[in-house]
Amino acid sequence: MGDVQLDLQFSGDIWHWRGPAPFFFVTVPEEESAQLHEVAGAVTYGWGMLPVRARIGSTGWKTSLWPKDGLYVLPLKVAVRRAEQLDEGDVVTAQLLLG
């Protein structure tokens, strides 16, 4: 199996999932999610999660995309939201590097 690498950029609204552990996410749009689905089989490590390096503004971090409703969602850590002064409803542009 060859190395899979995918570099994506997208914009979306930050939303809050109020579960047992509250999380903030940005949904990866349909077109970019479709590109991720094409390579997911080569990189997923279970439950459809995809390891990525993400960047918003000047803050970069390692995380995993979560599958949700046929798309992927990017979780935003507290440290990232604080560093970039982000909150629910803000529109952000994220860069993802898969692989």
N, C-alpha and C positions, 0 to 999 in steps of 0.2 A: 504494500500500500504506500503510495507516495505521500509526501507532506502536503497537507491541506492548509491553505492560507487564504483568508478572505478579509479584506479591509473595507469596512462600511462606514458611512456617515449618515445620520438621520436626525430629524428634529421631532420633538413630541412634548406633550404636557406631562408634568409630574403629577402622579396620583397616589393616593394613600390607601393601602389595604389594611383594614382594621381587623386583624386576626388575633390569635393568641399572642403573637409577637408582631407589632405593627411594622410595616415596611412601606417604603416609598419606592415607586417604580416609574419608568418611562417605557411605554409600549413601542416595540420596534414595528414600524409600518409594514403593510402587507408585502410590498415589493422586496424590501430588505429581508423580511422574515422568510419569504420564498427562497431567496438566495441562501439563507442559513439552512433551511430544510434540505436543500440539495446536497450540502456537505455534512450534515449533522451525523449521518451514520458513521462517518470516519472519526469523529471527535467526541461524541457524546459519552458520558461516563455513567449513565443510568438516569432513569426518570426523564430522559430527553434533555437533561441539563447540558449546556454548552459552555466550556471554559473560554473566557475572553480576557483581553486587556482592554479596558475602557478608559476614555478620557472625556472630561467635560471641562471646558476652559483650560486652566493650567493644572488641573488635578487629574492624575492618572492612577488607576488601581486595577488589581486583578479581581475578577468576580466570575459568576456564571449566569448565563441567560436562563430563564425559566420558561418552559412552554406554557402558554395559556391561551385557550380558545383558538387554536390554530396559528397563533402568532407567538412571538417571544417577548418577554419583558426583561428589562434591565433594572436590577435592584440598585438603589442609591444608598450607600452607607451614610450614617450620621456624619462621619468625618468629611465625606465628599460634599454633603449638603452645607455643612458649616463653612468649609473652605471656600466654596463658591457662592455662599449666601443664597441658597436655593430653598424654596418651599413649595408645598402643594399648589398646583395651578400654574407654576412658572413654566414657560416654554424653554427647553434647552436643546442644544445641538450636541449630540454625542458621537464620538468616534469609537468604533469597535475593531479590534484586531483579533481574528480567530485563527488559532493554529500556532 
